[in-house]
Amino acid sequence: MAFAVPQNTEIVAFGWNSFNQSDVPITLGPVLSISAGYAHSATVELGGTVKCWGYNGGGQSVVPAELSGVIAVAAGGFHTVALRSGGALTCWGSNAQGQCTPPKNIGIVNALATGGYLTIALKNGATVACFGYNLYGQCSVPTTLGQVTAIAAGEDLAILLSQW
């Protein structure tokens, strides 16, 4: 998958900064993807390298050394998820609610989103897998959906755009 990197861009972060999550590292190269979690931030640089900074209470800011080929990243509450170029997910950080344990048969993923303790994956075929905390039904994907074209997550909710 080829990406056009916009010229003359910069990352600007502002707001609550108790864990330096708003202090953008000056060592970033051209960035393809950005995400902000509870108190940590993440980027994917051109070339597929992930960088995270901010709070690390669950290990969410320590990028796995062998991780490469990343095209998108999502920062959750205390976990981080990377989408690799072949459609596979790599998760790290807290897995207290199963938010870092994708289903074994998840298949190829095209997009991802994270909430506080959940991860949503938009799969090939416009279907969805959601895993993690489900106290409020936020990972109980309705079976009557049409083709899902977009996903998003909040602290304890999932939002899907479904086309009929």
DSSP file (Angstrom, degrees, kcal/mol; ACC not computed):
  #  RESIDUE AA STRUCTURE BP1 BP2  ACC     N-H-->O    O-->H-N    N-H-->O    O-->H-N    TCO  KAPPA ALPHA  PHI   PSI    X-CA   Y-CA   Z-CA
    1    1 A M              0   0    0      0, 0.0     2,-0.4     0, 0.0    84,-0.0   0.000 360.0 360.0 360.0 127.7    0.0    0.0    0.0
    2    2 A A        -     0   0    0      2,-0.0     2,-0.4     0, 0.0     0, 0.0  -0.785 360.0-161.7-101.5 141.9    1.5    3.4   -1.0
    3    3 A F        -     0   0    0     -2,-0.4     2,-0.6     2,-0.0    29,-0.0  -0.954  15.6-136.7-122.3 140.6    0.9    6.5    0.9
    4    4 A A        -     0   0    0     -2,-0.4    -2,-0.0    28,-0.1     0, 0.0  -0.872  21.7-147.4 -92.4 120.8    1.4   10.1   -0.1
    5    5 A V        -     0   0    0     -2,-0.6    27,-0.1     1,-0.0    -2,-0.0  -0.800  17.8-124.9 -91.9 119.4    3.1   12.0    2.7
    6    6 A P        -     0   0    0      0, 0.0     3,-0.4     0, 0.0     2,-0.2  -0.297  24.6-123.8 -61.6 145.4    1.9   15.6    2.8
    7    7 A Q  S    S+     0   0    0      1,-0.2     0, 0.0    23,-0.1     0, 0.0  -0.536  84.2  20.7 -86.3 156.6    4.7   18.2    2.7
    8    8 A N  S    S+     0   0    0      1,-0.2     2,-0.3    -2,-0.2    -1,-0.2   0.898  87.4 144.2  55.5  49.5    5.2   20.9    5.4
    9    9 A T        -     0   0    0     -3,-0.4     2,-0.3     2,-0.0    -1,-0.2  -0.806  25.4-177.5-114.6 159.0    3.2   19.2    8.1
   10   10 A E        -     0   0    0     -2,-0.3     2,-0.5    20,-0.0     0, 0.0  -0.984  28.1-117.2-148.3 156.0    3.8   19.0   11.9
   11   11 A I        -     0   0    0     -2,-0.3     2,-0.5     2,-0.0    13,-0.1  -0.843  28.5-170.3 -94.7 129.1    2.1   17.4   14.8
   12   12 A V        -     0   0    0     -2,-0.5     2,-0.4    11,-0.0    11,-0.1  -0.985   4.9-178.2-121.2 124.0    0.7   19.8   17.4
   13   13 A A        +     0   0    0     -2,-0.5     2,-0.3     9,-0.4    11,-0.2  -0.959   8.2 161.6-123.4 141.0   -0.5   18.4   20.7
   14   14 A F        +     0   0    0     -2,-0.4     2,-0.3     9,-0.1    -2,-0.0  -0.980  29.5  57.1-154.0 161.3   -2.2   20.4   23.5
   15   15 A G  S    S+     0   0    0     -2,-0.3     7,-0.1     7,-0.0    -2,-0.0  -0.836  91.1  17.7 116.2-156.0   -4.3   19.9   26.6
   16   16 A W        +     0   0    0     -2,-0.3     3,-0.1     1,-0.1     5,-0.0  -0.260  58.8 171.6 -54.0 131.4   -3.7   17.8   29.7
   17   17 A N    >   +     0   0    0      4,-0.1     3,-1.6     3,-0.1    -1,-0.1  -0.026  26.9 131.2-138.4  32.4    0.0   16.9   29.9
   18   18 A S  T 3  S+     0   0    0      1,-0.3    -1,-0.1     2,-0.1    21,-0.0   0.744  87.2  34.3 -61.5 -24.3    0.6   15.3   33.3
   19   19 A F  T 3  S-     0   0    0     -3,-0.1    -1,-0.3    34,-0.1    35,-0.1   0.095 117.6-103.7-118.1  20.8    2.5   12.4   31.7
   20   20 A N  S X  S+     0   0    0     -3,-1.6     3,-1.2    34,-0.1    -2,-0.1   0.685  77.5 138.4  64.7  20.4    4.2   14.3   28.8
   21   21 A Q  T 3  S+     0   0    0      1,-0.3    -4,-0.1    18,-0.1    32,-0.1   0.684  71.8  50.6 -68.7 -16.6    1.7   12.9   26.3
   22   22 A S  T 3  S+     0   0    0     -7,-0.1     2,-1.2    -9,-0.1    -9,-0.4   0.443  84.5  97.6 -98.0  -1.7    1.4   16.3   24.7
   23   23 A D    <   -     0   0    0     -3,-1.2    -1,-0.1   -11,-0.1    -9,-0.1  -0.724  69.3-150.8 -88.7  93.0    5.2   16.7   24.3
   24   24 A V        -     0   0    0     -2,-1.2    -2,-0.1   -11,-0.2    -3,-0.0  -0.457  21.0-114.5 -67.4 126.1    5.7   15.7   20.7
   25   25 A P    >   -     0   0    0      0, 0.0     3,-0.9     0, 0.0    -1,-0.1  -0.339  12.1-142.3 -61.5 140.0    9.2   14.2   20.3
   26   26 A I  T 3  S+     0   0    0      1,-0.2    -2,-0.1    -3,-0.1    -3,-0.0   0.545  93.2  73.6 -79.7  -5.3   11.4   16.3   18.0
   27   27 A T  T 3   +     0   0    0      2,-0.0    -1,-0.2     0, 0.0     2,-0.2   0.239  68.3 124.1 -92.9  13.9   13.0   13.1   16.6
   28   28 A L    <   -     0   0    0     -3,-0.9     3,-0.1     1,-0.1    -4,-0.0  -0.508  46.4-154.1 -76.3 141.2    9.9   12.2   14.5
   29   29 A G        -     0   0    0      1,-0.2     2,-0.1    -2,-0.2    -1,-0.1  -0.173  56.0 -38.9 -90.3-165.2   10.3   11.6   10.8
   30   30 A P  S    S-     0   0    0      0, 0.0    16,-3.3     0, 0.0     2,-0.4  -0.395  71.7-138.3 -58.1 132.5    7.5   12.1    8.3
   31   31 A V  E     +A   45   0A   0     14,-0.3    14,-0.3     1,-0.1     3,-0.1  -0.806  29.1 178.2-107.4 135.1    4.3   10.8    9.9
   32   32 A L  E    S+     0   0A   0     12,-3.5     2,-0.3    -2,-0.4    13,-0.2   0.748  73.0  17.4 -96.7 -32.7    1.5    8.6    8.3
   33   33 A S  E     -A   44   0A   0     11,-1.3    11,-2.3    39,-0.0     2,-0.3  -0.995  59.3-170.5-147.6 143.6   -0.8    8.1   11.3
   34   34 A I  E     +A   43   0A   0     -2,-0.3     2,-0.3     9,-0.2     9,-0.2  -0.952   7.0 174.6-133.2 155.5   -1.4    9.6   14.7
   35   35 A S  E     -A   42   0A   0      7,-2.1     7,-2.5    -2,-0.3     2,-0.4  -0.980  16.1-151.7-157.4 149.6   -3.5    8.6   17.7
   36   36 A A  E     -A   41   0A   0     -2,-0.3     5,-0.2     5,-0.2    39,-0.1  -0.991  16.1-177.3-125.5 133.2   -4.1    9.7   21.3
   37   37 A G        -     0   0    0      3,-3.4    40,-0.2    -2,-0.4    39,-0.1  -0.159  53.9 -59.7-106.7-156.5   -5.1    7.4   24.2
   38   38 A Y  S    S-     0   0    0     38,-1.6    39,-0.1     1,-0.2    40,-0.1   0.947 124.8 -18.8 -55.8 -53.7   -6.0    8.0   27.8
   39   39 A A  S    S+     0   0    0     38,-0.5    16,-3.2    37,-0.3     2,-0.3   0.037 124.3  73.0-148.0  28.9   -2.5    9.6   28.6
   40   40 A H  E     - B   0  54A   0     14,-0.3    -3,-3.4    36,-0.2     2,-0.3  -0.978  58.6-148.5-142.1 158.5   -0.2    8.4   25.8
   41   41 A S  E     -AB  36  53A   0     12,-2.9    12,-2.0    -2,-0.3     2,-0.3  -0.872  10.8-167.2-125.0 156.6    0.3    9.3   22.2
   42   42 A A  E     -AB  35  52A   0     -7,-2.5    -7,-2.1    -2,-0.3     2,-0.3  -0.995   4.3-175.4-146.0 148.4    1.4    7.2   19.2
   43   43 A T  E     -AB  34  51A   0      8,-2.3     8,-1.9    -2,-0.3     2,-0.5  -0.957  18.8-142.3-137.4 158.4    2.6    7.8   15.6
   44   44 A V  E     -AB  33  50A   0    -11,-2.3   -12,-3.5    -2,-0.3   -11,-1.3  -0.995  24.5-150.9-117.6 124.4    3.5    5.8   12.6
   45   45 A E  E >   -A   31   0A   0      4,-3.3     3,-2.5    -2,-0.5     4,-0.4  -0.542  35.4 -82.0 -89.5 158.9    6.4    7.2   10.6
   46   46 A L  T 3  S+     0   0    0    -16,-3.3     3,-0.2     1,-0.3    -1,-0.1  -0.413 123.6  41.1 -54.5 128.9    6.9    6.8    6.9
   47   47 A G  T 3  S-     0   0    0     23,-0.1    22,-0.6     1,-0.1    -1,-0.3   0.278 127.9 -85.5 104.1  -8.8    8.6    3.4    6.7
   48   48 A G  S <  S+     0   0    0     -3,-2.5    22,-1.4     1,-0.3     2,-0.4   0.627  77.7 146.6  90.5  14.0    6.3    1.8    9.3
   49   49 A T        -     0   0    0     -4,-0.4    -4,-3.3    -3,-0.2     2,-0.4  -0.713  35.1-147.7 -87.2 134.1    8.1    2.7   12.5
   50   50 A V  E     -B   44   0A   0     -2,-0.4     2,-0.4    -6,-0.2    -6,-0.2  -0.825  12.8-172.5-101.1 137.8    5.9    3.3   15.6
   51   51 A K  E     -B   43   0A   0     -8,-1.9    -8,-2.3    -2,-0.4     2,-0.3  -0.999   4.1-176.7-128.2 135.1    6.8    5.8   18.3
   52   52 A C  E     +B   42   0A   0     -2,-0.4     2,-0.3     9,-0.4   -10,-0.2  -0.939   4.6 171.2-127.8 150.5    4.8    6.2   21.6
   53   53 A W  E     +B   41   0A   0    -12,-2.0   -12,-2.9    -2,-0.3     2,-0.3  -0.979  36.4  50.6-153.6 162.5    5.2    8.6   24.5
   54   54 A G  E    S+B   40   0A   0     -2,-0.3   -14,-0.3   -14,-0.2   -34,-0.1  -0.812  93.0  15.8 109.5-152.1    3.4    9.6   27.6
   55   55 A Y        -     0   0    0    -16,-3.2   -16,-0.1    -2,-0.3     3,-0.1  -0.252  51.2-179.8 -61.5 141.5    2.0    7.4   30.4
   56   56 A N    >   +     0   0    0      4,-0.1     3,-1.3     3,-0.1    -1,-0.1   0.002  34.7 129.2-133.0  29.3    3.3    3.8   30.5
   57   57 A G  T 3  S+     0   0    0      1,-0.3    -1,-0.1     2,-0.1    21,-0.1   0.721  86.4  32.6 -61.7 -23.6    1.6    2.2   33.5
   58   58 A G  T 3  S-     0   0    0     -3,-0.1    -1,-0.3    36,-0.1    20,-0.1   0.313 119.7-100.2-112.3   6.2    0.4   -0.7   31.4
   59   59 A G  S X  S+     0   0    0     -3,-1.3     3,-1.2    34,-0.2    34,-0.1   0.581  82.4 133.7  85.4  10.5    3.4   -1.0   29.0
   60   60 A Q  T 3   +     0   0    0      1,-0.2    -4,-0.1    18,-0.1    19,-0.1   0.654  67.4  51.2 -71.5 -16.1    1.4    0.8   26.3
   61   61 A S  T 3  S+     0   0    0     -9,-0.1     2,-0.9    -7,-0.1    -9,-0.4   0.403  86.3  90.5-102.9   2.7    4.3    3.2   25.4
   62   62 A V  S <  S-     0   0    0     -3,-1.2    -1,-0.1   -11,-0.1    31,-0.1  -0.847  71.7-148.2-100.1 101.1    7.0    0.6   25.0
   63   63 A V        -     0   0    0     -2,-0.9    -2,-0.1   -11,-0.1    -3,-0.0  -0.481  26.5-103.6 -70.8 131.4    6.9   -0.4   21.3
   64   64 A P    >   -     0   0    0      0, 0.0     3,-1.6     0, 0.0    -1,-0.1  -0.326  26.9-131.3 -56.1 134.1    7.8   -4.1   20.6
   65   65 A A  T 3  S+     0   0    0      1,-0.3    -2,-0.1    -3,-0.1     0, 0.0   0.825 103.2  50.2 -59.6 -36.0   11.4   -4.1   19.2
   66   66 A E  T 3  S+     0   0    0      2,-0.0    -1,-0.3     0, 0.0     2,-0.2   0.471  81.3 121.6 -84.9  -0.9   10.5   -6.5   16.3
   67   67 A L    <   +     0   0    0     -3,-1.6     2,-0.3   -17,-0.1   -17,-0.2  -0.438  32.9 144.2 -69.4 129.9    7.5   -4.4   15.2
   68   68 A S        +     0   0    0     -2,-0.2   -20,-0.1   -19,-0.1    17,-0.1  -0.956  40.5  47.2-154.1 169.8    7.8   -3.2   11.5
   69   69 A G        +     0   0    0    -22,-0.6    16,-2.9    -2,-0.3     2,-0.3   0.806  68.6 165.1  66.4  31.7    5.7   -2.5    8.5
   70   70 A V  E     +C   84   0B   0    -22,-1.4    14,-0.3    14,-0.3    -1,-0.2  -0.614  22.1 175.9 -85.7 139.3    3.0   -0.6   10.4
   71   71 A I  E     +     0   0B   0     12,-3.2     2,-0.3     1,-0.3    13,-0.2   0.563  68.6  15.5-114.9 -16.9    0.5    1.5    8.4
   72   72 A A  E     -C   83   0B   0     11,-1.3    11,-2.8   -24,-0.1    -1,-0.3  -0.990  59.6-162.9-155.5 154.3   -1.8    2.7   11.3
   73   73 A V  E     -C   82   0B   0     -2,-0.3     2,-0.4     9,-0.2     9,-0.2  -0.986   1.9-163.9-139.6 148.7   -1.8    2.9   15.0
   74   74 A A  E     -C   81   0B   0      7,-2.5     7,-2.5    -2,-0.3     2,-0.5  -0.990   9.9-151.2-135.7 127.4   -4.5    3.3   17.7
   75   75 A A  E     -C   80   0B   0     -2,-0.4     5,-0.2     5,-0.2    39,-0.2  -0.859  20.3-177.5 -98.4 123.4   -3.8    4.3   21.3
   76   76 A G        -     0   0    0      3,-3.3   -38,-1.6    -2,-0.5   -37,-0.3  -0.024  47.4 -69.9 -98.2-155.0   -6.4    3.0   23.8
   77   77 A G  S    S-     0   0    0     38,-1.4   -38,-0.5    39,-1.0   -39,-0.2   0.991 121.6 -14.1 -64.0 -61.4   -6.7    3.5   27.6
   78   78 A F  S    S+     0   0    0     38,-0.8    16,-2.9    16,-0.1     2,-0.3  -0.031 128.7  66.5-133.5  27.8   -3.7    1.4   28.6
   79   79 A H  E     - D   0  93B   0     14,-0.3    -3,-3.3    37,-0.2     2,-0.3  -0.958  59.7-149.3-144.8 162.1   -2.9   -0.4   25.4
   80   80 A T  E     -CD  75  92B   0     12,-2.6    12,-2.2    -2,-0.3     2,-0.4  -0.989   9.0-161.1-134.4 143.2   -1.7    0.3   21.9
   81   81 A V  E     -CD  74  91B   0     -7,-2.5    -7,-2.5    -2,-0.3     2,-0.4  -0.988   2.3-161.2-129.4 133.9   -2.6   -1.5   18.6
   82   82 A A  E     -CD  73  90B   0      8,-3.0     8,-2.1    -2,-0.4     2,-0.6  -0.926   9.9-146.8-115.0 139.1   -0.7   -1.4   15.3
   83   83 A L  E     -CD  72  89B   0    -11,-2.8   -12,-3.2    -2,-0.4   -11,-1.3  -0.925  21.2-149.9-102.0 118.9   -2.1   -2.4   11.9
   84   84 A R  E >   -C   70   0B   0      4,-3.0     3,-2.6    -2,-0.6   -14,-0.3  -0.501  27.7-102.8 -90.5 161.4    0.7   -3.9    9.8
   85   85 A S  T 3  S+     0   0    0    -16,-2.9   -15,-0.1     1,-0.3    -1,-0.1   0.726 119.1  55.5 -58.1 -26.7    0.8   -3.7    6.0
   86   86 A G  T 3  S-     0   0    0    -17,-0.2    -1,-0.3     2,-0.1   -16,-0.1   0.456 123.4 -99.7 -85.4  -0.6   -0.4   -7.3    5.5
   87   87 A G  S <  S+     0   0    0     -3,-2.6    22,-2.8     1,-0.3     2,-0.2   0.583  80.1 131.9  95.3  11.0   -3.5   -6.7    7.6
   88   88 A A        -     0   0    0     20,-0.2    -4,-3.0    -4,-0.1     2,-0.3  -0.654  48.3-132.7 -95.1 154.6   -2.3   -8.3   10.8
   89   89 A L  E     -D   83   0B   0     -2,-0.2     2,-0.4    -6,-0.2    -6,-0.2  -0.816  12.9-166.7-104.6 145.5   -2.6   -6.6   14.3
   90   90 A T  E     -D   82   0B   0     -8,-2.1    -8,-3.0    -2,-0.3     2,-0.3  -0.995  14.1-172.2-127.1 126.1    0.0   -6.3   16.9
   91   91 A C  E     +D   81   0B   0     -2,-0.4     2,-0.3     9,-0.2   -10,-0.2  -0.896   7.8 170.2-119.6 145.9   -1.1   -5.3   20.4
   92   92 A W  E     +D   80   0B   0    -12,-2.2   -12,-2.6    -2,-0.3     2,-0.3  -0.980  36.9  48.2-150.2 163.5    0.8   -4.3   23.5
   93   93 A G  E    S+D   79   0B   0     -2,-0.3   -14,-0.3   -14,-0.2   -34,-0.2  -0.740  97.1   4.2 105.8-158.2    0.2   -2.9   26.9
   94   94 A S        +     0   0    0    -16,-2.9   -16,-0.1    -2,-0.3     3,-0.1  -0.360  47.7 179.7 -65.9 136.9   -2.4   -3.9   29.5
   95   95 A N    >   +     0   0    0      4,-0.1     3,-1.6     1,-0.1    -1,-0.1  -0.047  36.4 131.2-123.2  29.0   -4.6   -6.8   28.5
   96   96 A A  T 3  S+     0   0    0      1,-0.3    -1,-0.1     2,-0.1    36,-0.1   0.771  83.6  29.5 -57.0 -30.3   -6.7   -6.8   31.7
   97   97 A Q  T 3  S-     0   0    0     -3,-0.1    -1,-0.3    34,-0.1    35,-0.1   0.204 120.7 -96.8-115.9  13.8  -10.0   -7.1   29.8
   98   98 A G  S X  S+     0   0    0     -3,-1.6     3,-1.6    34,-0.1    -2,-0.1   0.608  81.2 135.8  83.0  12.1   -8.7   -9.0   26.7
   99   99 A Q  T 3  S+     0   0    0      1,-0.3    32,-0.1    19,-0.1    -4,-0.1   0.603  73.8  47.7 -70.7 -10.8   -8.3   -5.8   24.6
  100  100 A C  T 3  S+     0   0    0      1,-0.1    -1,-0.3    -9,-0.1    -9,-0.2   0.144  94.0  85.2-111.4  17.1   -4.9   -7.1   23.3
  101  101 A T    <   -     0   0    0     -3,-1.6    -1,-0.1    -6,-0.0    31,-0.1  -0.783  64.0-163.3-121.9  87.3   -6.1  -10.6   22.4
  102  102 A P        -     0   0    0      0, 0.0    -2,-0.0     0, 0.0     4,-0.0  -0.328  37.4 -90.1 -63.9 150.0   -7.6  -10.6   18.9
  103  103 A P    >   -     0   0    0      0, 0.0     3,-1.5     0, 0.0     4,-0.2  -0.307  36.0-118.8 -56.7 145.5   -9.8  -13.6   18.0
  104  104 A K  T 3  S+     0   0    0      1,-0.3     3,-0.3     2,-0.1     0, 0.0   0.832 112.7  44.4 -57.8 -34.9   -7.7  -16.4   16.5
  105  105 A N  T 3  S+     0   0    0      1,-0.2    -1,-0.3     0, 0.0     0, 0.0  -0.088  72.6 128.3-101.6  33.2   -9.7  -16.3   13.2
  106  106 A I    <   -     0   0    0     -3,-1.5    -1,-0.2     1,-0.2    -2,-0.1   0.813  46.5-169.3 -64.1 -30.5   -9.7  -12.5   12.9
  107  107 A G        -     0   0    0     -3,-0.3     2,-0.4    -4,-0.2    -1,-0.2  -0.389  45.3  -8.5  76.9-154.9   -8.4  -12.6    9.3
  108  108 A I        -     0   0    0     -2,-0.1    16,-2.5   -20,-0.1     2,-0.4  -0.662  65.9-152.6 -85.5 129.5   -7.2   -9.5    7.4
  109  109 A V  E     -E  123   0C   0    -22,-2.8    14,-0.3    -2,-0.4     3,-0.1  -0.843  17.0-178.5-104.8 137.4   -7.8   -6.2    9.1
  110  110 A N  E    S+     0   0C   0     12,-3.7     2,-0.3    -2,-0.4    13,-0.2   0.662  70.2   5.0-105.5 -24.0   -8.3   -3.0    7.1
  111  111 A A  E     -E  122   0C   0     11,-1.3    11,-2.6   -24,-0.1    -1,-0.3  -0.981  62.6-159.0-156.5 159.6   -8.8   -0.4    9.9
  112  112 A L  E     -E  121   0C   0     -2,-0.3     2,-0.3     9,-0.2     9,-0.2  -0.971   6.7-175.4-144.3 159.2   -8.7   -0.3   13.7
  113  113 A A  E     -E  120   0C   0      7,-2.1     7,-3.1    -2,-0.3     2,-0.4  -0.980  10.6-154.7-148.8 151.8  -10.0    1.8   16.6
  114  114 A T  E     -E  119   0C   0     -2,-0.3    39,-0.3     5,-0.2     5,-0.2  -0.969   8.1-175.9-131.0 148.0   -9.5    1.6   20.4
  115  115 A G        -     0   0    0      3,-2.4   -38,-1.4    -2,-0.4    40,-0.3  -0.361  57.0 -63.1-115.8-157.8  -11.4    2.7   23.4
  116  116 A G  S    S-     0   0    0     39,-0.8   -39,-1.0    38,-0.8   -38,-0.8   0.960 127.7  -6.3 -56.5 -56.0  -10.6    2.6   27.0
  117  117 A Y  S    S+     0   0    0     38,-0.7    16,-2.9   -40,-0.2     2,-0.3  -0.134 121.3  79.6-134.1  36.7  -10.4   -1.2   27.3
  118  118 A L  E     - F   0 132C   0     14,-0.3    -3,-2.4    36,-0.1     2,-0.4  -0.978  53.6-153.9-144.4 157.2  -11.5   -2.4   23.9
  119  119 A T  E     -EF 114 131C   0     12,-2.4    12,-2.4    -2,-0.3     2,-0.4  -0.996   8.4-161.5-130.9 136.4  -10.2   -2.8   20.3
  120  120 A I  E     -EF 113 130C   0     -7,-3.1    -7,-2.1    -2,-0.4     2,-0.5  -0.969   5.2-165.7-118.6 133.9  -12.3   -2.8   17.2
  121  121 A A  E     -EF 112 129C   0      8,-3.1     8,-2.2    -2,-0.4     2,-0.7  -0.981  13.3-148.9-121.9 126.3  -11.1   -4.2   13.9
  122  122 A L  E     -EF 111 128C   0    -11,-2.6   -12,-3.7    -2,-0.5   -11,-1.3  -0.856  31.0-158.8 -90.9 115.1  -12.7   -3.6   10.5
  123  123 A K  E >>  -EF 109 127C   0      4,-3.2     3,-1.4    -2,-0.7     4,-0.6  -0.438  27.0 -80.3 -96.5 164.5  -12.0   -6.7    8.6
  124  124 A N  T 34 S+     0   0    0    -16,-2.5     3,-0.3     1,-0.3    -1,-0.2  -0.368 119.8  41.8 -54.2 140.1  -11.9   -7.7    4.9
  125  125 A G  T 34 S-     0   0    0      1,-0.2    -1,-0.3    -3,-0.1    23,-0.1   0.513 126.2 -88.2  90.7   6.1  -15.5   -8.2    3.8
  126  126 A A  T <4 S+     0   0    0     -3,-1.4    22,-2.7     1,-0.2     2,-0.2   0.824  89.0 131.8  62.0  35.4  -16.7   -5.1    5.7
  127  127 A T  E  <  -F  123   0C   0     -4,-0.6    -4,-3.2    -3,-0.3     2,-0.4  -0.695  46.9-130.5-110.7 170.2  -17.3   -7.1    8.9
  128  128 A V  E     -F  122   0C   0     -2,-0.2     2,-0.4    -6,-0.2    -6,-0.2  -0.938  13.5-166.3-128.4 141.9  -16.2   -6.2   12.5
  129  129 A A  E     -F  121   0C   0     -8,-2.2    -8,-3.1    -2,-0.4     2,-0.4  -0.991  12.7-174.8-118.9 135.5  -14.4   -7.9   15.3
  130  130 A C  E     +F  120   0C   0     -2,-0.4     2,-0.4     9,-0.3   -10,-0.2  -0.998   6.1 174.7-130.5 132.4  -14.5   -6.3   18.8
  131  131 A F  E     +F  119   0C   0    -12,-2.4   -12,-2.4    -2,-0.4     2,-0.3  -0.993  35.2  44.4-142.1 147.4  -12.6   -7.6   21.8
  132  132 A G  E    S+F  118   0C   0     -2,-0.4   -14,-0.3   -14,-0.2   -34,-0.1  -0.927  91.8  18.2 126.2-152.3  -12.0   -6.4   25.3
  133  133 A Y        +     0   0    0    -16,-2.9   -16,-0.1    -2,-0.3     3,-0.1  -0.293  52.5 170.0 -60.5 132.0  -14.2   -5.0   28.0
  134  134 A N    >   +     0   0    0      4,-0.1     3,-1.6     3,-0.1    -1,-0.1   0.086  31.9 123.8-135.0  24.0  -17.9   -5.6   27.4
  135  135 A L  T 3  S+     0   0    0      1,-0.3    -1,-0.1     2,-0.1    21,-0.0   0.855  88.0  35.7 -57.0 -37.1  -19.8   -4.6   30.5
  136  136 A Y  T 3  S-     0   0    0     -3,-0.1    -1,-0.3    20,-0.1    -2,-0.1   0.216 121.8-100.3-102.4  13.6  -22.0   -2.2   28.6
  137  137 A G  S X  S+     0   0    0     -3,-1.6     3,-1.7    20,-0.1    -2,-0.1   0.604  78.9 138.6  80.3  12.0  -22.3   -4.3   25.5
  138  138 A Q  T 3  S+     0   0    0      1,-0.3    -4,-0.1    18,-0.1    19,-0.1   0.653  76.0  41.5 -68.6 -14.2  -19.7   -2.2   23.6
  139  139 A C  T 3  S+     0   0    0     -7,-0.1     2,-1.3    -5,-0.1    -9,-0.3   0.231  85.9 103.3-112.1  12.3  -18.1   -5.3   22.1
  140  140 A S    <   -     0   0    0     -3,-1.7    -1,-0.1    -6,-0.0     3,-0.1  -0.688  63.0-159.1 -93.5  82.1  -21.4   -7.0   21.3
  141  141 A V        -     0   0    0     -2,-1.3    -2,-0.1   -11,-0.1    -3,-0.0  -0.447  21.5-114.2 -66.6 125.1  -21.5   -6.4   17.6
  142  142 A P    >   -     0   0    0      0, 0.0     3,-0.6     0, 0.0    -1,-0.1  -0.282  13.5-144.3 -58.8 143.3  -25.0   -6.6   16.2
  143  143 A T  T 3  S+     0   0    0      1,-0.2    -2,-0.1    -3,-0.1    -3,-0.0   0.552  91.3  69.4 -86.0  -7.6  -25.5   -9.5   13.8
  144  144 A T  T 3  S+     0   0    0      0, 0.0    -1,-0.2     0, 0.0     2,-0.1   0.090  72.2 128.8 -99.1  23.0  -28.0   -7.5   11.6
  145  145 A L    <   -     0   0    0     -3,-0.6     3,-0.1     1,-0.1     2,-0.1  -0.405  48.9-143.3 -76.7 152.6  -25.4   -5.0   10.2
  146  146 A G        -     0   0    0      1,-0.2     2,-0.4    -2,-0.1    18,-0.2   0.065  62.9 -39.3 -83.3-152.3  -24.9   -4.3    6.6
  147  147 A Q  E     -G  163   0D   0     16,-2.2    16,-3.5    15,-0.1     2,-0.4  -0.640  64.4-134.5 -76.5 126.8  -21.4   -3.7    5.3
  148  148 A V  E     +G  162   0D   0    -22,-2.7    14,-0.3    -2,-0.4     3,-0.1  -0.695  28.8 172.5 -85.3 129.9  -19.4   -1.7    7.8
  149  149 A T  E     +     0   0D   0     12,-3.2     2,-0.3    -2,-0.4    13,-0.1   0.573  63.4  21.1-114.0 -15.1  -17.4    1.2    6.2
  150  150 A A  E     -G  161   0D   0     11,-1.0    11,-2.7   -24,-0.1     2,-0.3  -0.992  59.9-164.8-154.0 149.6  -16.1    3.1    9.3
  151  151 A I  E     +G  160   0D   0     -2,-0.3     2,-0.3     9,-0.2     9,-0.2  -0.953   9.7 169.0-134.5 153.4  -15.4    2.4   12.9
  152  152 A A  E     -G  159   0D   0      7,-1.9     7,-2.9    -2,-0.3     2,-0.3  -0.971  12.7-155.7-155.3 160.6  -14.7    4.5   16.0
  153  153 A A  E     -G  158   0D   0    -39,-0.3     5,-0.2    -2,-0.3   -39,-0.2  -0.993   5.1-169.8-142.3 149.1  -14.5    3.9   19.8
  154  154 A G        -     0   0    0      3,-2.5   -38,-0.8    -2,-0.3     3,-0.4  -0.474  55.5 -69.5-116.4-166.0  -14.9    5.9   23.0
  155  155 A E  S    S-     0   0    0    -40,-0.3   -39,-0.8     1,-0.2   -38,-0.7   0.937 128.5   0.0 -54.1 -52.1  -14.1    5.0   26.6
  156  156 A D  S    S+     0   0    0    -40,-0.1     2,-0.3   -41,-0.1    -1,-0.2  -0.138 121.5  73.0-133.0  37.4  -16.9    2.4   26.8
  157  157 A L        -     0   0    0     -3,-0.4    -3,-2.5   -19,-0.1     2,-0.4  -0.995  55.1-148.4-150.8 156.9  -18.6    2.5   23.4
  158  158 A A  E     -G  153   0D   0     -2,-0.3     2,-0.4    -5,-0.2    -5,-0.2  -0.962  11.4-162.0-122.1 142.4  -18.2    1.4   19.8
  159  159 A I  E     -G  152   0D   0     -7,-2.9    -7,-1.9    -2,-0.4     2,-0.4  -0.995   8.8-175.0-127.3 129.5  -19.6    3.3   16.8
  160  160 A L  E     -G  151   0D   0     -2,-0.4     2,-0.7    -9,-0.2    -9,-0.2  -0.967  20.5-144.7-125.1 138.1  -20.0    1.6   13.4
  161  161 A L  E     -G  150   0D   0    -11,-2.7   -12,-3.2    -2,-0.4   -11,-1.0  -0.919  27.6-171.1-100.2 115.6  -21.1    3.1   10.1
  162  162 A S  E     -G  148   0D   0     -2,-0.7     2,-0.4   -14,-0.3   -14,-0.3  -0.909  10.5-155.9-116.3 133.7  -23.0    0.4    8.3
  163  163 A Q  E      G  147   0D   0    -16,-3.5   -16,-2.2    -2,-0.4    -2,-0.0  -0.886 360.0 360.0-108.2 136.6  -24.3    0.5    4.7
  164  164 A W              0   0    0     -2,-0.4    -1,-0.1   -18,-0.2   -16,-0.1   0.418 360.0 360.0 -99.3 360.0  -27.2   -1.5    3.4
